[in-house]
Amino acid sequence: MERNSHLLLCVDDELVGLKVRKILLERAGYKVITAIDGATGISLFEKEPVDAVVLDYSMPGMHGGEVASRMRQLKPGVPILLLSAYIGLPLEVTSLVDLYMTKGEGAPVLLQKLGILLQQPVAAP
C-alpha cells in the first residue's frame, strides 16, 4: 500500500461521485483530500503538498478549465487529470491539463492514468 502514498486532490461538485472516487483512490493506496468547488480546490491546492489533481470539468461558478489555469499559475509542475461527462472539450481547456478522460471510462482507467501521471518526473518550479 505504501507505494502509492501520494496526496491527491479531487475537485468535483457532485458529492456522490466525489465520495466514490475518494474511496476508490484510498483503496488503491492514495491519500485523498476533496473539494466540492473550484475555489475550495484552489485554496487546498495552495496549502497542501498535493502530488496530483483529479479535477471535474463541469462545476457551477468556476469550471475545471478555470481551476486548472489558476493551479498552473500556482504550481506548474503538479499534474492535473481532468474528468468530464463530455467528450471533446475545447483545446484551450485540454491544453491546461496533463491528461483528460470522460467519467464513463471508469475506475480502472482512472487508476491507470493516475499511475502514468505520477510516474512522470515532476518539473522543478
LOZANU-692930 format. One record per residue: residue number from 0; x, y, z of N, C-alpha, C, O, CB in turn. Coordinates in steps of 0.05 Angstrom, whole numbers, plus 32768, in hexadecimal, padded with zeros to 4 digits. Glycine has a CB too. Layout:
BEGIN
+-------+------+------+------+------+------+------+------+------+------+------+------+------+------+------+------+
! rotor !  npx !  npy !  npz ! capx ! capy ! capz !  cpx !  cpy !  cpz !  opx !  opy !  opz ! cbpx ! cbpy ! cbpz !
+-------+------+------+------+------+------+------+------+------+------+------+------+------+------+------+------+
!   NUM !    X !    Y !    Z !    X !    Y !    Z !    X !    Y !    Z !    X !    Y !    Z !    X !    Y !    Z !
...
+-------+------+------+------+------+------+------+------+------+------+------+------+------+------+------+------+
This chain:
BEGIN
+-------+------+------+------+------+------+------+------+------+------+------+------+------+------+------+------+
! rotor !  npx !  npy !  npz ! capx ! capy ! capz !  cpx !  cpy !  cpz !  opx !  opy !  opz ! cbpx ! cbpy ! cbpz !
+-------+------+------+------+------+------+------+------+------+------+------+------+------+------+------+------+
!     0 ! 8010 ! 7FE8 ! 8000 ! 8000 ! 8000 ! 8000 ! 8011 ! 8019 ! 8000 ! 8009 ! 802E ! 7FF5 ! 7FED ! 8000 ! 8018 !
!     1 ! 8028 ! 8018 ! 800C ! 8039 ! 8031 ! 800F ! 8042 ! 803C ! 7FF4 ! 8046 ! 8054 ! 7FF2 ! 8051 ! 802B ! 801F !
!     2 ! 8044 ! 802B ! 7FE0 ! 804F ! 8034 ! 7FC6 ! 8040 ! 804C ! 7FBB ! 804C ! 805C ! 7FAC ! 8050 ! 801D ! 7FB3 !
!     3 ! 8026 ! 804D ! 7FC0 ! 8016 ! 8062 ! 7FB4 ! 8011 ! 807A ! 7FC7 ! 7FFF ! 808A ! 7FC1 ! 7FFC ! 8057 ! 7FAC !
!     4 ! 801F ! 807D ! 7FDD ! 8016 ! 8090 ! 7FF1 ! 8019 ! 80AD ! 7FE8 ! 8021 ! 80BE ! 7FF7 ! 8025 ! 808C ! 800A !
!     5 ! 8011 ! 80B1 ! 7FCF ! 8010 ! 80CC ! 7FC4 ! 7FF7 ! 80DA ! 7FCF ! 7FE3 ! 80CD ! 7FD4 ! 8011 ! 80CC ! 7FA5 !
!     6 ! 7FF9 ! 80F5 ! 7FD2 ! 7FE2 ! 8104 ! 7FDA ! 7FD3 ! 810F ! 7FC1 ! 7FDF ! 811E ! 7FB1 ! 7FEA ! 811C ! 7FED !
!     7 ! 7FBA ! 8107 ! 7FBF ! 7FAA ! 810F ! 7FA8 ! 7F95 ! 8123 ! 7FB1 ! 7F89 ! 8121 ! 7FC7 ! 7F9D ! 80F7 ! 7F9A !
!     8 ! 7F8F ! 8137 ! 7FA0 ! 7F79 ! 8149 ! 7FA5 ! 7F64 ! 8144 ! 7F90 ! 7F69 ! 8146 ! 7F78 ! 7F83 ! 8167 ! 7FA4 !
!     9 ! 7F4C ! 813C ! 7F9A ! 7F35 ! 8138 ! 7F88 ! 7F22 ! 814F ! 7F8A ! 7F19 ! 8156 ! 7FA0 ! 7F27 ! 811D ! 7F8E !
!    10 ! 7F1B ! 815C ! 7F74 ! 7F09 ! 8172 ! 7F74 ! 7EF1 ! 816B ! 7F62 ! 7EF4 ! 8167 ! 7F4A ! 7F17 ! 818C ! 7F69 !
!    11 ! 7ED9 ! 816B ! 7F6E ! 7EC1 ! 8164 ! 7F60 ! 7EA9 ! 816E ! 7F70 ! 7EA7 ! 816A ! 7F88 ! 7EBF ! 8145 ! 7F5B !
!    12 ! 7E96 ! 817B ! 7F62 ! 7E7E ! 8185 ! 7F70 ! 7E6A ! 816F ! 7F75 ! 7E56 ! 8174 ! 7F84 ! 7E72 ! 819C ! 7F61 !
!    13 ! 7E6D ! 8158 ! 7F69 ! 7E5A ! 8142 ! 7F6C ! 7E64 ! 8131 ! 7F83 ! 7E77 ! 8122 ! 7F80 ! 7E58 ! 8132 ! 7F51 !
!    14 ! 7E56 ! 8134 ! 7F9A ! 7E5F ! 8128 ! 7FB3 ! 7E61 ! 810A ! 7FB2 ! 7E74 ! 80FE ! 7FBC ! 7E4C ! 8130 ! 7FC9 !
!    15 ! 7E4E ! 80FC ! 7FA6 ! 7E4E ! 80DF ! 7FA5 ! 7E67 ! 80D6 ! 7F95 ! 7E75 ! 80C4 ! 7F9E ! 7E34 ! 80D4 ! 7F98 !
!    16 ! 7E6B ! 80E2 ! 7F7D ! 7E82 ! 80DA ! 7F6D ! 7E9C ! 80E0 ! 7F7B ! 7EAF ! 80D0 ! 7F79 ! 7E81 ! 80EA ! 7F53 !
!    17 ! 7E9D ! 80F5 ! 7F8A ! 7EB5 ! 80FD ! 7F99 ! 7EBB ! 80E8 ! 7FAF ! 7ED2 ! 80E0 ! 7FB2 ! 7EB2 ! 8119 ! 7FA5 !
!    18 ! 7EA6 ! 80E0 ! 7FBD ! 7EAA ! 80CC ! 7FD3 ! 7EB2 ! 80B1 ! 7FC8 ! 7EC4 ! 80A4 ! 7FD3 ! 7E90 ! 80C9 ! 7FE3 !
!    19 ! 7EA6 ! 80A9 ! 7FB2 ! 7EAD ! 808F ! 7FA5 ! 7ECA ! 8090 ! 7F9C ! 7ED8 ! 807C ! 7FA0 ! 7E9A ! 8089 ! 7F8D !
!    20 ! 7ED2 ! 80A6 ! 7F8F ! 7EED ! 80A8 ! 7F85 ! 7F01 ! 80A8 ! 7F9C ! 7F16 ! 809C ! 7F9A ! 7EF0 ! 80C2 ! 7F75 !
!    21 ! 7EFA ! 80B5 ! 7FB2 ! 7F0C ! 80B6 ! 7FC9 ! 7F10 ! 809A ! 7FD4 ! 7F27 ! 8092 ! 7FDA ! 7F00 ! 80C9 ! 7FE0 !
!    22 ! 7EFB ! 808B ! 7FD7 ! 7EFC ! 806F ! 7FE1 ! 7F0E ! 805E ! 7FCE ! 7F1F ! 804F ! 7FD7 ! 7EE0 ! 8062 ! 7FE4 !
!    23 ! 7F08 ! 8060 ! 7FB4 ! 7F17 ! 8051 ! 7FA0 ! 7F35 ! 8057 ! 7FA2 ! 7F46 ! 8045 ! 7FA3 ! 7F0D ! 8057 ! 7F84 !
!    24 ! 7F3C ! 8071 ! 7FA3 ! 7F58 ! 8079 ! 7FA4 ! 7F66 ! 8071 ! 7FBE ! 7F7D ! 8069 ! 7FBE ! 7F5B ! 8097 ! 7F9F !
!    25 ! 7F57 ! 8073 ! 7FD4 ! 7F63 ! 806B ! 7FEE ! 7F68 ! 804D ! 7FEF ! 7F7C ! 8044 ! 7FFA ! 7F50 ! 8074 ! 8005 !
!    26 ! 7F55 ! 803E ! 7FE3 ! 7F59 ! 8021 ! 7FE2 ! 7F72 ! 801A ! 7FD1 ! 7F7F ! 8006 ! 7FD5 ! 7F40 ! 8013 ! 7FD6 !
!    27 ! 7F78 ! 802B ! 7FBD ! 7F8F ! 8027 ! 7FAC ! 7FA9 ! 8031 ! 7FBA ! 7FBF ! 802E ! 7FAF ! 7F8C ! 8035 ! 7F91 !
!    28 ! 7FA6 ! 803B ! 7FD2 ! 7FBD ! 8043 ! 7FE2 ! 7FC4 ! 8061 ! 7FE2 ! 7FD9 ! 8069 ! 7FED ! 7FD4 ! 8034 ! 7FD8 !
!    29 ! 7FB4 ! 8071 ! 7FD5 ! 7FB9 ! 808E ! 7FD4 ! 7FAE ! 809C ! 7FED ! 7F9B ! 8092 ! 7FF9 ! 7FAE ! 809A ! 7FBB !
!    30 ! 7FBA ! 80B2 ! 7FF4 ! 7FAE ! 80C4 ! 8008 ! 7F9D ! 80D8 ! 7FF8 ! 7FA7 ! 80E2 ! 7FE3 ! 7FC3 ! 80D3 ! 801A !
!    31 ! 7F85 ! 80DE ! 8001 ! 7F73 ! 80EE ! 7FF0 ! 7F67 ! 8105 ! 8001 ! 7F5C ! 8100 ! 8017 ! 7F5D ! 80DD ! 7FE4 !
!    32 ! 7F68 ! 811D ! 7FF6 ! 7F59 ! 8133 ! 8001 ! 7F45 ! 813C ! 7FEC ! 7F4B ! 813A ! 7FD4 ! 7F6C ! 814B ! 800B !
!    33 ! 7F2E ! 8147 ! 7FF4 ! 7F1A ! 814D ! 7FE1 ! 7F10 ! 816A ! 7FE4 ! 7F12 ! 8176 ! 7FF9 ! 7F02 ! 813A ! 7FE3 !
!    34 ! 7F05 ! 8174 ! 7FCE ! 7EF9 ! 818F ! 7FCD ! 7EE0 ! 818D ! 7FBC ! 7EE0 ! 8180 ! 7FA7 ! 7F0D ! 81A5 ! 7FC3 !
!    35 ! 7ECB ! 819B ! 7FC5 ! 7EB2 ! 819A ! 7FB5 ! 7EAE ! 81B1 ! 7FA2 ! 7E99 ! 81B3 ! 7F95 ! 7E9A ! 8199 ! 7FC8 !
!    36 ! 7EC2 ! 81C3 ! 7FA0 ! 7EC1 ! 81D8 ! 7F8C ! 7EDD ! 81E1 ! 7F85 ! 7EF0 ! 81DB ! 7F93 ! 7EAF ! 81F0 ! 7F96 !
!    37 ! 7EDE ! 81F1 ! 7F70 ! 7EF8 ! 81FA ! 7F66 ! 7F08 ! 820B ! 7F7A ! 7F20 ! 8208 ! 7F7D ! 7EF5 ! 8209 ! 7F4D !
!    38 ! 7EFA ! 821E ! 7F87 ! 7F07 ! 8230 ! 7F9A ! 7F13 ! 8220 ! 7FB1 ! 7F2A ! 8226 ! 7FB9 ! 7EF3 ! 8245 ! 7FA4 !
!    39 ! 7F05 ! 820D ! 7FBC ! 7F0F ! 81FD ! 7FD2 ! 7F26 ! 81EC ! 7FC8 ! 7F3B ! 81E9 ! 7FD6 ! 7EF9 ! 81EA ! 7FDE !
!    40 ! 7F24 ! 81E1 ! 7FB0 ! 7F39 ! 81D2 ! 7FA4 ! 7F53 ! 81E1 ! 7FA1 ! 7F68 ! 81D7 ! 7FA8 ! 7F31 ! 81C7 ! 7F89 !
!    41 ! 7F51 ! 81FA ! 7F98 ! 7F68 ! 820B ! 7F94 ! 7F75 ! 8211 ! 7FAF ! 7F8D ! 8211 ! 7FB2 ! 7F61 ! 8225 ! 7F86 !
!    42 ! 7F64 ! 8217 ! 7FC3 ! 7F6E ! 821C ! 7FDE ! 7F7E ! 8205 ! 7FEA ! 7F93 ! 8208 ! 7FF5 ! 7F56 ! 8224 ! 7FF1 !
!    43 ! 7F72 ! 81ED ! 7FE7 ! 7F80 ! 81D5 ! 7FF1 ! 7F9A ! 81D0 ! 7FE1 ! 7FAE ! 81C8 ! 7FED ! 7F6E ! 81BC ! 7FEF !
!    44 ! 7F98 ! 81D4 ! 7FC7 ! 7FAF ! 81D0 ! 7FB6 ! 7FC7 ! 81E2 ! 7FBE ! 7FDE ! 81DA ! 7FBE ! 7FA8 ! 81D6 ! 7F98 !
!    45 ! 7FC0 ! 81FB ! 7FC6 ! 7FD5 ! 820E ! 7FD0 ! 7FE2 ! 8204 ! 7FEA ! 7FFA ! 8207 ! 7FED ! 7FC9 ! 822A ! 7FD3 !
!    46 ! 7FD1 ! 81FA ! 7FFC ! 7FDA ! 81F4 ! 8017 ! 7FE7 ! 81D8 ! 801A ! 7FF9 ! 81D5 ! 802B ! 7FC4 ! 81F6 ! 802A !
!    47 ! 7FDD ! 81C5 ! 800B ! 7FE5 ! 81A9 ! 800F ! 7FFB ! 81A0 ! 7FFB ! 7FFC ! 81AA ! 7FE5 ! 7FCD ! 8196 ! 800D !
!    48 ! 800C ! 818D ! 8003 ! 8021 ! 8182 ! 7FF1 ! 8016 ! 816D ! 7FDE ! 801D ! 8156 ! 7FDF ! 8038 ! 8176 ! 8001 !
!    49 ! 8004 ! 8176 ! 7FCD ! 7FF5 ! 8165 ! 7FBB ! 8008 ! 815A ! 7FA5 ! 8018 ! 8169 ! 7F99 ! 7FDE ! 8174 ! 7FAE !
!    50 ! 8006 ! 813F ! 7FA0 ! 8017 ! 8133 ! 7F8B ! 8009 ! 8132 ! 7F70 ! 8016 ! 8132 ! 7F5B ! 801D ! 8116 ! 7F93 !
!    51 ! 7FEE ! 8132 ! 7F70 ! 7FDE ! 8132 ! 7F57 ! 7FC2 ! 813B ! 7F5D ! 7FB9 ! 8139 ! 7F74 ! 7FDF ! 8116 ! 7F49 !
!    52 ! 7FB4 ! 8144 ! 7F49 ! 7F99 ! 814E ! 7F4B ! 7F87 ! 813E ! 7F39 ! 7F8D ! 813A ! 7F21 ! 7F97 ! 816D ! 7F45 !
!    53 ! 7F6F ! 8136 ! 7F43 ! 7F5A ! 812A ! 7F33 ! 7F44 ! 813F ! 7F33 ! 7F37 ! 8144 ! 7F48 ! 7F50 ! 810D ! 7F3E !
!    54 ! 7F3F ! 814B ! 7F1C ! 7F2E ! 8163 ! 7F1A ! 7F16 ! 815F ! 7F08 ! 7F1A ! 8156 ! 7EF1 ! 7F3F ! 817B ! 7F11 !
!    55 ! 7EFF ! 8164 ! 7F12 ! 7EE6 ! 8163 ! 7F02 ! 7EE5 ! 817C ! 7EF1 ! 7EED ! 8191 ! 7EF9 ! 7ECD ! 8160 ! 7F14 !
!    56 ! 7EDB ! 8179 ! 7ED8 ! 7ED9 ! 8190 ! 7EC7 ! 7EC0 ! 81A1 ! 7ECC ! 7EC1 ! 81B9 ! 7ECF ! 7ED9 ! 8187 ! 7EAA !
!    57 ! 7EA9 ! 8194 ! 7ECD ! 7E90 ! 81A2 ! 7ECF ! 7E87 ! 81A8 ! 7EEC ! 7E7C ! 8196 ! 7EF9 ! 7E7A ! 8193 ! 7EC1 !
!    58 ! 7E8D ! 81C0 ! 7EF5 ! 7E86 ! 81C7 ! 7F11 ! 7E7A ! 81E4 ! 7F10 ! 7E82 ! 81F4 ! 7EFF ! 7E9F ! 81C6 ! 7F24 !
!    59 ! 7E67 ! 81E9 ! 7F22 ! 7E5C ! 8205 ! 7F23 ! 7E71 ! 8218 ! 7F2D ! 7E82 ! 8211 ! 7F3D ! 7E43 ! 8205 ! 7F34 !
!    60 ! 7E6F ! 8231 ! 7F24 ! 7E81 ! 8246 ! 7F2E ! 7E9B ! 8247 ! 7F1E ! 7EA0 ! 825B ! 7F11 ! 7E87 ! 8241 ! 7F4B !
!    61 ! 7EAA ! 8232 ! 7F1F ! 7EC4 ! 8232 ! 7F12 ! 7EC8 ! 8216 ! 7F06 ! 7ECB ! 8203 ! 7F15 ! 7EDB ! 8239 ! 7F27 !
!    62 ! 7EC9 ! 8214 ! 7EEB ! 7ECD ! 81FA ! 7EDF ! 7EEA ! 81F0 ! 7EE1 ! 7EFC ! 8200 ! 7EE7 ! 7EC4 ! 81FA ! 7EC2 !
!    63 ! 7EED ! 81D7 ! 7EDB ! 7F08 ! 81CA ! 7EDE ! 7F1E ! 81D8 ! 7ECF ! 7F35 ! 81D8 ! 7ED8 ! 7F06 ! 81AF ! 7ED6 !
!    64 ! 7F18 ! 81E4 ! 7EB8 ! 7F2C ! 81F2 ! 7EA9 ! 7F37 ! 820A ! 7EB8 ! 7F4F ! 820F ! 7EB8 ! 7F21 ! 81FB ! 7E8E !
!    65 ! 7F25 ! 8219 ! 7EC5 ! 7F2E ! 8230 ! 7ED4 ! 7F3E ! 8227 ! 7EED ! 7F52 ! 8234 ! 7EF4 ! 7F15 ! 8240 ! 7EDD !
!    66 ! 7F35 ! 8212 ! 7EFA ! 7F43 ! 8208 ! 7F11 ! 7F5F ! 81FE ! 7F09 ! 7F73 ! 8204 ! 7F16 ! 7F33 ! 81F0 ! 7F1E !
!    67 ! 7F61 ! 81EF ! 7EF3 ! 7F7B ! 81E5 ! 7EE9 ! 7F8D ! 81FC ! 7EE3 ! 7FA5 ! 81FB ! 7EE8 ! 7F77 ! 81D3 ! 7ED1 !
!    68 ! 7F83 ! 8211 ! 7ED7 ! 7F93 ! 8229 ! 7ED0 ! 7FA0 ! 8235 ! 7EE9 ! 7FB7 ! 823C ! 7EE9 ! 7F82 ! 823D ! 7EC1 !
!    69 ! 7F8F ! 8239 ! 7EFE ! 7F9A ! 8244 ! 7F17 ! 7FAE ! 8232 ! 7F24 ! 7FC3 ! 823B ! 7F2E ! 7F82 ! 8249 ! 7F2B !
!    70 ! 7FA9 ! 8217 ! 7F23 ! 7FBC ! 8204 ! 7F2F ! 7FD6 ! 8205 ! 7F20 ! 7FEB ! 8203 ! 7F2C ! 7FB0 ! 81E8 ! 7F2F !
!    71 ! 7FD5 ! 8207 ! 7F06 ! 7FEE ! 8209 ! 7EF6 ! 7FFF ! 8221 ! 7EFD ! 8017 ! 8220 ! 7EFE ! 7FE7 ! 820A ! 7ED7 !
!    72 ! 7FF1 ! 8237 ! 7F04 ! 7FFF ! 8250 ! 7F0C ! 800D ! 824B ! 7F27 ! 8023 ! 8255 ! 7F2C ! 7FEC ! 8268 ! 7F0D !
!    73 ! 7FFF ! 823D ! 7F39 ! 8009 ! 8239 ! 7F54 ! 8020 ! 8225 ! 7F55 ! 8035 ! 822A ! 7F61 ! 7FF3 ! 8231 ! 7F66 !
!    74 ! 801B ! 820D ! 7F4A ! 802F ! 81F7 ! 7F4B ! 802F ! 81E9 ! 7F30 ! 8020 ! 81D5 ! 7F2C ! 8028 ! 81E3 ! 7F62 !
!    75 ! 803E ! 81F3 ! 7F1D ! 803D ! 81E9 ! 7F01 ! 8045 ! 81CB ! 7EFF ! 803E ! 81BE ! 7EEB ! 804E ! 81F9 ! 7EF0 !
!    76 ! 8054 ! 81C1 ! 7F12 ! 805E ! 81A5 ! 7F10 ! 804B ! 8190 ! 7F19 ! 8050 ! 8178 ! 7F15 ! 8077 ! 81A3 ! 7F1F !
!    77 ! 8035 ! 8197 ! 7F26 ! 8023 ! 8183 ! 7F30 ! 8010 ! 8179 ! 7F1A ! 8002 ! 8189 ! 7F0D ! 8012 ! 818F ! 7F48 !
!    78 ! 8010 ! 815F ! 7F15 ! 7FFF ! 8154 ! 7EFF ! 7FE1 ! 8156 ! 7F06 ! 7FD9 ! 8153 ! 7F1C ! 8006 ! 8137 ! 7EFA !
!    79 ! 7FD2 ! 815C ! 7EF1 ! 7FB5 ! 815E ! 7EF3 ! 7FA7 ! 814B ! 7EE0 ! 7FAD ! 814B ! 7EC8 ! 7FAC ! 817C ! 7EEE !
!    80 ! 7F95 ! 813B ! 7EEB ! 7F85 ! 8129 ! 7EDB ! 7F68 ! 8135 ! 7EDB ! 7F5C ! 8137 ! 7EF0 ! 7F85 ! 810B ! 7EE6 !
!    81 ! 7F5F ! 813C ! 7EC3 ! 7F44 ! 8148 ! 7EC1 ! 7F30 ! 8133 ! 7EBA ! 7F33 ! 8123 ! 7EA8 ! 7F44 ! 815E ! 7EAB !
!    82 ! 7F1A ! 8133 ! 7ECA ! 7F04 ! 8120 ! 7EC6 ! 7EEC ! 8130 ! 7EBB ! 7EE7 ! 8146 ! 7EC3 ! 7EFC ! 8112 ! 7EE1 !
!    83 ! 7EDE ! 8124 ! 7EA8 ! 7EC7 ! 8131 ! 7E9E ! 7EB2 ! 811D ! 7E95 ! 7EB9 ! 8107 ! 7E8C ! 7ECF ! 8144 ! 7E87 !
!    84 ! 7E99 ! 8125 ! 7E97 ! 7E84 ! 8114 ! 7E8B ! 7E83 ! 8119 ! 7E6D ! 7E76 ! 810A ! 7E5F ! 7E68 ! 811B ! 7E99 !
!    85 ! 7E90 ! 812E ! 7E64 ! 7E8F ! 8136 ! 7E48 ! 7EA7 ! 812B ! 7E38 ! 7EBD ! 812A ! 7E43 ! 7E8D ! 8154 ! 7E45 !
!    86 ! 7EA2 ! 8124 ! 7E1F ! 7EB8 ! 811C ! 7E0E ! 7EBF ! 8134 ! 7DFC ! 7EAD ! 8142 ! 7DF3 ! 7EB1 ! 8103 ! 7DFC !
!    87 ! 7ED8 ! 8139 ! 7DF8 ! 7EE0 ! 814F ! 7DE6 ! 7EDF ! 816A ! 7DF2 ! 7ED0 ! 817C ! 7DE8 ! 7ECF ! 814E ! 7DCE !
!    88 ! 7EED ! 816F ! 7E07 ! 7EEF ! 8189 ! 7E13 ! 7F01 ! 819B ! 7E01 ! 7F11 ! 8190 ! 7DF2 ! 7EFB ! 8188 ! 7E30 !
!    89 ! 7EFE ! 81B5 ! 7E03 ! 7F0E ! 81C7 ! 7DF2 ! 7F2C ! 81C5 ! 7DF9 ! 7F34 ! 81BF ! 7E10 ! 7F05 ! 81E4 ! 7DF6 !
!    90 ! 7F3D ! 81C9 ! 7DE4 ! 7F5A ! 81C7 ! 7DE7 ! 7F64 ! 81DA ! 7DFD ! 7F78 ! 81D3 ! 7E0B ! 7F67 ! 81CD ! 7DCD !
!    91 ! 7F59 ! 81F1 ! 7E00 ! 7F63 ! 8204 ! 7E14 ! 7F5F ! 81F9 ! 7E30 ! 7F6D ! 8201 ! 7E43 ! 7F55 ! 821F ! 7E12 !
!    92 ! 7F4D ! 81E6 ! 7E33 ! 7F4A ! 81D8 ! 7E4D ! 7F5C ! 81C0 ! 7E4F ! 7F6B ! 81BE ! 7E63 ! 7F2C ! 81CF ! 7E51 !
!    93 ! 7F5C ! 81AF ! 7E3C ! 7F6C ! 8196 ! 7E3D ! 7F8A ! 819C ! 7E3D ! 7F9A ! 818C ! 7E47 ! 7F65 ! 8183 ! 7E26 !
!    94 ! 7F92 ! 81B3 ! 7E31 ! 7FAE ! 81BA ! 7E31 ! 7FB9 ! 81C2 ! 7E4C ! 7FD1 ! 81C3 ! 7E51 ! 7FB3 ! 81D0 ! 7E1D !
!    95 ! 7FA7 ! 81C8 ! 7E5F ! 7FAF ! 81D0 ! 7E7A ! 7FB4 ! 81B8 ! 7E8C ! 7FC0 ! 81BB ! 7EA2 ! 7F9A ! 81E1 ! 7E87 !
!    96 ! 7FAC ! 81A0 ! 7E84 ! 7FAE ! 8189 ! 7E95 ! 7FC0 ! 8174 ! 7E89 ! 7FC6 ! 8175 ! 7E71 ! 7F92 ! 817D ! 7E9B !
!    97 ! 7FC9 ! 8161 ! 7E9A ! 7FDC ! 814D ! 7E90 ! 7FCD ! 8136 ! 7E82 ! 7FD6 ! 812C ! 7E6D ! 7FEC ! 8142 ! 7EA7 !
!    98 ! 7FB7 ! 812E ! 7E8D ! 7FA7 ! 8119 ! 7E82 ! 7F89 ! 8120 ! 7E85 ! 7F81 ! 812F ! 7E96 ! 7FAD ! 80FD ! 7E8F !
!    99 ! 7F79 ! 8114 ! 7E73 ! 7F5D ! 8119 ! 7E73 ! 7F4E ! 80FF ! 7E6F ! 7F57 ! 80EE ! 7E5F ! 7F55 ! 812E ! 7E5D !
!   100 ! 7F39 ! 80FA ! 7E7D ! 7F28 ! 80E3 ! 7E79 ! 7F0B ! 80E9 ! 7E7F ! 7F05 ! 80FC ! 7E8D ! 7F32 ! 80CB ! 7E8B !
!   101 ! 7EF9 ! 80D9 ! 7E73 ! 7EDD ! 80DC ! 7E79 ! 7ED6 ! 80CB ! 7E91 ! 7EE3 ! 80B7 ! 7E96 ! 7ECB ! 80D5 ! 7E60 !
!   102 ! 7EC2 ! 80D4 ! 7EA0 ! 7EBA ! 80C6 ! 7EB8 ! 7EB1 ! 80AA ! 7EB2 ! 7EB3 ! 8098 ! 7EC2 ! 7EA3 ! 80D5 ! 7EC6 !
!   103 ! 7EA6 ! 80A5 ! 7E9A ! 7E9D ! 808B ! 7E92 ! 7EB2 ! 8076 ! 7E8E ! 7EAC ! 805F ! 7E8C ! 7E8D ! 808E ! 7E79 !
!   104 ! 7ECB ! 807F ! 7E8C ! 7EE1 ! 806C ! 7E88 ! 7EE6 ! 805A ! 7EA0 ! 7EF1 ! 8044 ! 7E9D ! 7EFB ! 807B ! 7E81 !
!   105 ! 7EDE ! 8062 ! 7EB8 ! 7EDE ! 8051 ! 7ECF ! 7EF8 ! 8051 ! 7EDF ! 7F0C ! 805D ! 7ED8 ! 7ED9 ! 8036 ! 7EC6 !
!   106 ! 7EF6 ! 8043 ! 7EF6 ! 7F0B ! 8042 ! 7F0A ! 7F25 ! 8037 ! 7F00 ! 7F3A ! 8043 ! 7F06 ! 7F02 ! 8032 ! 7F21 !
!   107 ! 7F26 ! 8020 ! 7EF2 ! 7F40 ! 8016 ! 7EE9 ! 7F50 ! 802A ! 7ED8 ! 7F68 ! 802C ! 7EDB ! 7F3C ! 7FFC ! 7ED9 !
!   108 ! 7F42 ! 8039 ! 7EC7 ! 7F4F ! 804D ! 7EB6 ! 7F59 ! 8064 ! 7EC7 ! 7F6F ! 806E ! 7EC3 ! 7F3C ! 8057 ! 7EA0 !
!   109 ! 7F49 ! 806C ! 7EDA ! 7F52 ! 8082 ! 7EED ! 7F6B ! 807A ! 7EFB ! 7F7E ! 808A ! 7EFC ! 7F3B ! 8088 ! 7F01 !
!   110 ! 7F6C ! 8062 ! 7F06 ! 7F84 ! 8059 ! 7F15 ! 7F9C ! 8056 ! 7F02 ! 7FB2 ! 805D ! 7F0A ! 7F7E ! 803E ! 7F23 !
!   111 ! 7F97 ! 804D ! 7EEA ! 7FAD ! 804A ! 7ED7 ! 7FB9 ! 8065 ! 7ECF ! 7FD1 ! 8069 ! 7ECF ! 7FA3 ! 803B ! 7EBE !
!   112 ! 7FA7 ! 8078 ! 7ECA ! 7FB0 ! 8093 ! 7EC2 ! 7FBF ! 80A1 ! 7ED9 ! 7FD3 ! 80AF ! 7ED4 ! 7F98 ! 80A4 ! 7EB8 !
!   113 ! 7FB5 ! 809E ! 7EF1 ! 7FC3 ! 80AA ! 7F08 ! 7FDE ! 809E ! 7F0B ! 7FF2 ! 80AC ! 7F11 ! 7FB2 ! 80A6 ! 7F22 !
!   114 ! 7FE0 ! 8083 ! 7F07 ! 7FFA ! 8076 ! 7F09 ! 800E ! 8081 ! 7EF5 ! 8025 ! 8086 ! 7EFB ! 7FF7 ! 8058 ! 7F04 !
!   115 ! 8004 ! 8086 ! 7EDD ! 8015 ! 8092 ! 7EC8 ! 801E ! 80AE ! 7ED0 ! 8036 ! 80B5 ! 7ECE ! 8006 ! 8094 ! 7EAD !
!   116 ! 800C ! 80BE ! 7EDA ! 8013 ! 80DA ! 7EE2 ! 8027 ! 80DA ! 7EF9 ! 803A ! 80EA ! 7EF8 ! 7FF9 ! 80E9 ! 7EEB !
!   117 ! 8024 ! 80C9 ! 7F0C ! 8035 ! 80C9 ! 7F24 ! 8050 ! 80BD ! 7F1F ! 8062 ! 80C0 ! 7F2F ! 8027 ! 80BB ! 7F3B !
!   118 ! 8053 ! 80AE ! 7F09 ! 806E ! 80A4 ! 7F02 ! 807E ! 80B8 ! 7EF3 ! 8097 ! 80B6 ! 7EF2 ! 806B ! 808A ! 7EF2 !
!   119 ! 8071 ! 80CC ! 7EE8 ! 8080 ! 80E1 ! 7EDA ! 808F ! 80F2 ! 7EEE ! 8085 ! 80F8 ! 7F03 ! 806D ! 80F2 ! 7EC9 !
!   120 ! 80A8 ! 80F9 ! 7EE6 ! 80B7 ! 810B ! 7EF8 ! 80A9 ! 8126 ! 7EFB ! 80A0 ! 8131 ! 7EE7 ! 80D4 ! 810E ! 7EEE !
!   121 ! 80A8 ! 8130 ! 7F13 ! 809B ! 814A ! 7F17 ! 80AE ! 8160 ! 7F10 ! 80C5 ! 8160 ! 7F18 ! 8091 ! 814D ! 7F35 !
!   122 ! 80A5 ! 8173 ! 7F00 ! 80B5 ! 8189 ! 7EF7 ! 80BC ! 819B ! 7F0F ! 80AC ! 81A0 ! 7F20 ! 80A7 ! 819A ! 7EE1 !
!   123 ! 80D4 ! 81A5 ! 7F0F ! 80DD ! 81B7 ! 7F25 ! 80CD ! 81D1 ! 7F22 ! 80C7 ! 81DA ! 7F0C ! 80FB ! 81BD ! 7F24 !
!   124 ! 80C6 ! 81DD ! 7F39 ! 80B6 ! 81F6 ! 7F38 ! 80C5 ! 820D ! 7F2B ! 80BB ! 8223 ! 7F28 ! 80AD ! 81FF ! 7F53 !
+-------+------+------+------+------+------+------+------+------+------+------+------+------+------+------+------+
